Amino acid sequence: MKRKIFIILTITLVVFSLFIGYIIYSNLEIILKDSITARANSTKDGFSYLIAQEKAKILNTLTDYANWTDMGEKGVKEQDKGWIKENLEPWIRRNFGYELVILVKSNGEIISKGTSPKVPIEELIPTDGTTKSGFYLSDDKLIMFSSSGVFSNSGETFYDAYLILGKVIDEKVLANWKNIIQADIVLSTPDRTYSTNPNIKEARVGSEGYGYQRGYITVKVPIIEKGMELASFYLYKYDYALHNIYKTFLISTFLSIFLAFLVAVILARFFIMRIFVPLDNLKKCVEAFKEGRYKIKMDIKGDEEIKGLARSFTEMASRIIERESALEIAKLQAQEISYTDELTSIPNRRYMEEYVTQLINSDKEFSMVFLDLDGFKKVNDILGHQRGDELLHNIAKWFKKNLREEDMVVSRYGGDEFCLIFVGADREKAERIVQRLYNKFHEEDFFNEEIPISFSYGIASYPSDGLTMYELLNLADKKMYQMKKSKAQFGELDGA
């Protein structure tokens, strides 16, 4: 009888162990599929955000140059070759790394092209007078571009010409992107393939656009223009956690079955009492993992082998949590970059607009000061754009130094325009603050008296002057131009 009971208990235990193994393995497939989906979407979102940032950089540069009176007068009307060489081509190519730099009239007459790749210009320029951004496939080269009509500084005069800027996506660009997203990238065009790793080509992906092979999360990001797929990016991101999860689950499953049989041979009853209950708890932990609850306390008592399995689960959960935390940190860092002006290292226009919108939604009183530098044009014309950029950086640093209160924000709106936000300040208080800054500003000598620098400003307060950001911004801009016009009438303004 004892022998029969022992055999029955042993067989029961082995069968039960096999059943537990099947449950663990089934849950493993679910966990892996969910994890692959989440990581693939995260990788794709990160790369899409990177592409958006690259487009924004080109567009910001384009806007600065296209909305420039000198570009229209000297570049388009006079076609001054010396000016074009110093300010457009090869200046932009050398300082920004853009291979596509074209200035063309609306009738198709090319003013400046340099060594730009051959492209059908009429397909790249906007037809509605605004801006146009996207990708274009020229032979075997994928080009990221932005184009805009050439306007005066105020935007009122259109010079019947267009400016096009763009960069070729090649191995060098892909290598830089690889360092940012920490994943190998393959660019596949109909005639050529570019890769950051010579050992990988196009990835195998499923109908969902992603897959998992040999430890790599693989994602396809197609480039669609006008309903056609021009090219595709394939992302290879090695995921240690998923690889270790799979190994840990398999090893733990077979180890638990082997240990169950071995312990049953030694002492069946003790095996039942010490293993079945811990395995049941382990199953609950697996179910929790399946539901995405990784922060669980695995207080499993039993043999060392089962404790080791629990530690493996705990380690796996820790790695998953660490990976998700790293992704969240990367997301926050990328968001911070998107809110910071690259030249001056202060908040940019996007941050300012979202910040003002939050203040309005919270119904907080504040004043907006819109200011424009006087004399900055002469800096660019006489000393060059590099000194102009240096001046913008120094002035932004000066404003930041002199506005240290937490309820005062300084941002670069664009070009030589800045925007100050004073929370809790009405128009009268804001006027006192700005006047103090104005007087102190003239005590500074930014260029050793080479070129005098000043600024004109306009103030609009919420809610007395407007209830929307655009109402306030338009009013402040109007008042700023009134001040600038007044300076010009009294001979105080010598070049804006």
C-alpha positions in Angstrom: 0.0 0.0 0.0 2.8 2.4 0.9 4.4 1.6 -2.4 1.1 2.3 -4.3 0.5 5.5 -2.4 4.1 6.6 -3.1 3.7 5.8 -6.8 0.3 7.6 -7.0 1.6 10.6 -5.2 4.7 10.7 -7.3 2.7 10.4 -10.6 0.2 13.0 -9.3 3.0 15.4 -8.4 4.8 15.0 -11.7 1.5 15.4 -13.7 0.7 18.5 -11.6 4.2 19.9 -12.2 3.7 19.4 -15.9 0.4 21.2 -15.7 2.1 24.1 -13.8 4.8 24.2 -16.4 2.2 24.4 -19.1 0.5 27.3 -17.4 3.8 29.1 -16.9 4.7 28.6 -20.5 1.3 29.8 -21.7 1.6 32.9 -19.6 5.1 33.4 -20.9 3.8 33.6 -24.4 1.2 36.2 -23.4 3.7 38.2 -21.4 6.2 38.2 -24.2 3.6 39.2 -26.8 2.4 42.1 -24.6 5.9 43.1 -23.8 7.0 43.0 -27.4 4.0 45.1 -28.4 4.6 47.7 -25.7 8.4 47.9 -26.5 7.8 48.0 -30.2 5.3 50.9 -29.9 7.7 52.7 -27.5 10.6 52.3 -29.9 8.4 53.5 -32.8 7.1 56.5 -30.9 10.6 57.5 -29.9 11.8 57.3 -33.5 8.8 59.2 -34.8 9.4 61.9 -32.2 13.1 62.1 -33.3 11.9 62.5 -36.9 9.5 65.3 -35.8 12.4 67.0 -34.0 14.6 66.9 -37.0 11.9 68.3 -39.2 11.3 71.1 -36.6 15.0 72.0 -36.7 15.0 72.4 -40.5 11.7 74.4 -40.3 13.0 76.7 -37.6 16.1 77.5 -39.6 14.0 77.9 -42.8 11.6 80.3 -41.0 14.5 82.5 -39.7 15.9 82.9 -43.2 12.7 83.0 -45.3 11.1 85.7 -43.2 14.0 88.1 -43.7 13.8 91.3 -45.6 17.4 91.1 -46.7 16.8 87.7 -48.2 14.1 89.3 -50.4 15.9 92.5 -51.2 19.5 91.3 -51.6 19.0 87.6 -52.3 15.9 87.7 -54.7 15.7 91.2 -56.1 19.4 92.2 -56.4 20.7 88.6 -56.6 23.8 89.9 -54.8 26.2 86.9 -55.2 28.5 88.1 -52.4 25.6 88.5 -50.0 24.2 85.1 -51.0 27.6 83.4 -50.4 27.9 84.9 -47.0 24.4 84.4 -45.8 22.9 81.5 -47.8 25.1 79.3 -49.9 27.6 78.0 -48.7 26.9 79.6 -45.3 23.9 77.4 -44.4 25.5 74.2 -45.8 28.6 74.8 -43.8 27.0 75.8 -40.5 23.9 73.6 -40.5 25.0 70.7 -42.6 22.1 70.9 -45.1 22.8 69.5 -48.5 19.7 71.0 -50.1 19.9 74.8 -50.2 17.9 76.3 -53.1 16.6 79.9 -53.7 14.2 80.0 -56.7 11.7 82.4 -58.1 8.1 81.5 -58.7 8.6 81.3 -62.4 11.2 78.5 -61.9 14.3 80.7 -62.3 17.0 79.4 -60.0 18.8 82.1 -58.1 21.1 79.9 -56.0 21.4 76.1 -55.9 25.1 75.3 -55.2 25.8 71.6 -55.1 22.2 70.6 -54.0 20.9 67.2 -55.2 18.8 67.2 -58.4 15.1 67.5 -57.4 11.9 68.7 -59.1 11.7 72.1 -57.4 8.0 72.6 -58.3 7.1 69.6 -56.2 8.8 70.8 -53.1 7.5 74.4 -52.8 4.2 75.2 -51.1 1.3 76.3 -53.3 -0.6 78.1 -50.5 2.1 80.6 -49.6 2.9 79.0 -46.2 5.4 76.3 -45.6 5.8 72.7 -46.7 7.8 69.9 -45.0 8.3 66.2 -45.8 10.5 63.7 -47.5 11.5 63.4 -51.1 13.2 60.4 -52.8 15.8 61.6 -55.3 17.4 58.7 -57.2 18.5 56.5 -54.3 18.7 59.4 -51.8 16.0 60.1 -49.2 15.8 63.9 -48.5 14.1 65.5 -45.5 13.1 69.1 -46.5 11.2 72.2 -45.7 10.3 75.1 -48.0 8.6 78.5 -47.7 7.9 81.6 -49.6 10.4 84.5 -49.0 8.8 87.3 -47.0 9.8 90.5 -45.3 10.4 90.6 -41.6 6.9 91.7 -41.0 5.5 89.1 -43.3 3.6 91.7 -45.4 5.8 91.6 -48.5 6.1 88.4 -50.6 9.1 88.5 -52.9 7.7 86.0 -55.4 10.4 83.5 -54.5 10.9 80.3 -52.4 13.6 79.0 -50.1 14.2 75.3 -49.8 16.3 73.6 -47.2 16.9 69.9 -46.6 19.3 67.2 -45.6 20.1 63.8 -47.1 19.4 60.8 -44.8 22.7 58.8 -45.2 24.9 56.6 -43.0 26.2 59.6 -41.1 22.7 60.8 -40.1 21.6 57.3 -39.2 24.6 56.8 -37.0 23.7 60.0 -35.1 20.1 58.9 -34.7 21.3 55.5 -33.5 23.2 57.2 -30.6 20.0 59.0 -29.7 17.5 56.2 -29.7 20.0 53.4 -28.8 18.9 51.2 -31.7 20.3 50.1 -35.0 18.6 51.6 -38.0 18.2 50.4 -41.6 16.9 52.8 -44.3 15.6 50.9 -47.3 14.8 52.7 -50.6 13.8 51.0 -53.9 17.4 51.2 -55.1 19.6 51.2 -52.1 19.9 50.2 -48.4 21.6 52.2 -45.7 22.4 50.6 -42.4 24.2 51.5 -39.1 25.3 47.9 -38.8 26.7 46.0 -41.9 25.4 42.7 -40.5 21.7 43.6 -40.5 19.4 44.5 -43.4 15.6 44.7 -43.6 13.9 43.3 -40.5 11.3 40.6 -40.6 8.1 42.1 -39.2 4.6 40.9 -39.0 1.4 42.5 -40.3 1.4 44.7 -37.2 4.7 46.3 -38.4 6.9 44.8 -35.7 8.5 41.5 -34.6 11.0 39.9 -32.3 14.0 37.9 -33.5 17.2 36.7 -31.8 16.8 39.1 -28.9 15.9 42.2 -31.0 12.7 44.1 -31.1 12.2 44.9 -34.8 10.0 47.8 -36.0 9.1 49.1 -39.5 8.4 52.8 -39.9 7.3 53.5 -43.5 7.7 57.0 -45.1 4.5 57.8 -46.8 4.1 60.9 -49.0 1.0 61.5 -51.1 -0.3 58.0 -50.4 2.9 56.3 -51.6 5.6 54.5 -49.6 8.9 56.2 -50.6 11.1 54.2 -48.3 11.1 52.5 -44.9 13.1 52.7 -41.7 13.7 49.4 -39.9 14.6 49.7 -36.2 16.6 47.0 -34.4 16.6 47.4 -30.6 18.2 44.7 -28.5 16.2 43.9 -25.4 18.1 42.1 -22.7 15.0 41.9 -20.4 12.9 39.9 -22.9 15.8 37.6 -23.8 16.4 36.9 -20.1 12.7 36.5 -19.4 12.5 33.7 -22.0 15.5 32.0 -20.7 14.5 32.4 -17.1 11.0 31.0 -17.7 12.2 28.0 -19.6 15.0 27.1 -17.2 12.7 27.7 -14.2 9.9 25.6 -15.7 12.1 22.6 -16.5 14.0 23.0 -13.2 10.8 22.9 -11.2 9.6 19.7 -13.0 12.9 18.0 -12.4 13.0 19.0 -8.7 9.4 17.9 -8.2 10.2 14.4 -9.5 13.5 14.2 -7.5 11.9 15.4 -4.2 8.9 13.1 -4.8 11.3 10.1 -4.9 12.8 11.2 -1.6 9.6 12.2 0.3 6.3 12.5 -1.5 4.2 13.9 1.3 6.8 16.5 2.2 7.0 17.4 -1.5 3.3 18.0 -1.6 3.3 20.1 1.5 6.3 22.2 0.5 5.9 22.6 -3.3 2.2 22.7 -4.2 1.3 25.7 -2.1 4.4 27.8 -3.3 3.6 26.9 -6.9 0.1 28.1 -6.4 1.4 31.4 -5.1 3.8 31.4 -8.0 0.9 31.0 -10.4 -0.8 34.0 -8.9 2.4 36.0 -9.4 2.4 34.9 -13.1 -1.2 36.0 -13.4 -0.2 39.4 -11.9 2.6 39.6 -14.5 0.1 38.9 -17.2 -2.0 41.8 -16.1 1.0 44.1 -16.1 1.3 44.4 -12.3 5.1 44.1 -11.8 5.4 45.7 -8.4 4.3 42.7 -6.4 5.7 41.2 -3.2 6.8 37.6 -3.8 7.0 36.2 -0.3 7.1 32.5 -1.4 8.3 30.1 1.2 9.5 26.6 0.4 12.6 24.8 -1.0 15.5 26.8 -2.2 14.7 25.9 -5.8 11.3 27.6 -5.6 12.8 30.6 -3.8 15.3 30.8 -6.6 12.5 30.8 -9.1 10.8 33.6 -7.1 14.0 35.6 -7.1 14.2 35.1 -10.9 10.7 36.6 -11.2 11.6 39.4 -8.8 14.8 40.1 -10.9 12.7 40.0 -14.1 10.2 42.5 -12.6 13.0 44.8 -11.5 14.5 44.9 -14.9 11.1 45.6 -16.5 10.5 48.4 -14.0 14.0 49.8 -14.6 13.4 49.7 -18.4 10.1 51.4 -18.1 11.6 54.0 -15.8 14.4 54.6 -18.3 11.9 55.1 -21.1 9.9 57.5 -19.0 13.1 59.5 -18.2 14.0 59.5 -21.9 10.6 60.8 -22.7 10.8 63.6 -20.2 14.3 64.5 -21.4 13.1 64.6 -25.0 10.1 66.8 -23.9 12.6 69.2 -22.1 14.6 69.5 -25.3 11.5 70.3 -27.3 10.7 73.2 -24.9 14.3 74.7 -25.1 15.6 77.1 -27.7 18.7 75.5 -29.2 20.6 78.7 -29.6 20.0 80.5 -26.4 19.2 77.6 -24.0 16.1 79.4 -22.7 12.4 78.3 -23.2 11.3 78.5 -26.8 8.0 79.6 -28.4 6.3 76.3 -27.9 7.0 76.4 -24.2 5.8 80.0 -23.9 2.5 79.2 -25.8 1.7 76.2 -23.7 2.7 78.0 -20.5 0.4 81.0 -21.3 -2.4 78.6 -22.2 -2.1 76.9 -18.8 -2.2 80.3 -17.0 -5.3 81.2 -18.9 -7.0 77.9 -18.2 -6.1 78.4 -14.5 -7.5 82.0 -14.7 -4.3 83.5 -13.2 -3.6 87.1 -13.7 -0.4 87.8 -15.7 1.2 90.2 -18.1 2.9 89.4 -21.4 5.8 91.5 -22.7 6.7 91.1 -26.3 10.0 92.7 -27.2 12.2 93.1 -30.3 15.9 94.1 -30.4 16.8 97.4 -32.0 20.0 97.4 -34.1 20.1 93.6 -34.4 19.9 93.8 -38.2 23.1 95.8 -38.3 24.8 93.2 -36.2 24.0 90.5 -38.8 24.8 92.8 -41.7 28.1 94.2 -40.4 29.5 91.6 -38.0 27.9 88.5 -39.5 25.4 85.9 -38.3 27.9 84.2 -35.9 28.2 87.4 -33.9 24.5 87.8 -34.1 23.9 84.4 -32.6 26.5 85.2 -29.9 24.5 88.4 -29.1 21.2 86.6 -28.9 22.8 84.1 -26.5 24.3 86.8 -24.3 21.1 88.8 -24.2 19.0 85.7 -23.3 21.6 85.0 -20.5 21.2 88.7 -19.3 17.4 88.5 -19.2 17.6 85.2 -17.3 20.0 86.7 -14.8 17.9 89.7 -14.2 14.6 87.8 -13.9 15.2 85.3 -11.2 11.8 85.2 -9.6 9.9 82.0 -10.0 6.9 83.9 -11.4 8.9 85.5 -14.2 9.6 83.6 -17.4 11.8 84.7 -20.3 11.5 82.9 -23.7 12.8 83.3 -27.2 9.8 83.8 -29.5 11.9 83.7 -32.8 14.7 85.6 -34.5 15.5 88.6 -32.3 12.1 88.6 -30.6 11.7 87.6 -26.9 8.6 87.2 -24.7 8.5 87.8 -20.9 5.7 86.5 -18.7 5.1 88.1 -15.3 2.6 86.0 -13.3 0.4 88.0 -10.9 1.4 91.3 -12.4 -1.0 93.8 -13.9 -0.1 96.2 -16.7 1.2 98.9 -14.3 3.4 96.6 -12.4 4.7 95.0 -15.6 5.5 98.4 -17.0 7.6 99.2 -13.9 9.5 96.0 -14.2 10.2 96.3 -17.9 11.2 100.0 -17.6 13.7 99.0 -14.9 15.1 96.3 -17.3 15.1 98.8 -20.1 17.2 101.3 -18.2 19.6 98.6 -16.9 19.8 97.1 -20.4 21.3 100.3 -21.7 24.0 100.1 -19.1 25.3 96.9 -20.7 27.9 97.0 -23.5 27.4 93.8 -25.5 29.7 94.7 -28.3 32.2 97.2 -26.8 30.3 100.0 -28.3 30.8 98.6 -31.9 27.0 98.7 -32.4 24.5 100.1 -29.9 21.8 97.6 -29.0 18.4 98.4 -27.5 14.9 97.0 -27.6 11.3 98.0 -28.1 8.5 96.4 -26.3 4.7 96.1 -25.9 2.7 94.9 -22.9 -0.7 93.1 -22.7 -2.3 91.9 -19.5 -4.7 89.0 -18.8 -7.7 89.4 -18.4 -8.0 93.1 -18.9 -6.5 93.2 -22.5 -7.6 89.9 -23.8 -8.9 86.4 -22.9 -6.9 84.3 -25.4 -3.2 84.0 -26.0 -3.5 85.3 -29.6 -5.4 88.4 -28.5 -2.7 89.2 -25.9 0.2 88.4 -28.3 -1.3 90.5 -31.1 -1.9 93.5 -28.8 1.7 93.3 -27.3 3.2 93.0 -30.8 1.2 96.0 -32.0 2.3 98.1 -29.0 5.9 97.0 -29.6 5.8 98.2 -33.2 4.2 101.5 -32.1 7.2 102.0 -29.7 9.6 101.1 -32.5 7.9 103.6 -34.9 8.0 106.3 -32.2 11.7 105.8 -31.8 12.2 106.0 -35.5 10.4 109.3 -35.7 12.6 110.9 -33.0 15.8 109.4 -34.5 16.4 106.9 -31.7 16.1 103.9 -34.0 19.0 103.1 -36.3 18.3 99.8 -38.0 16.0 97.1 -36.5 
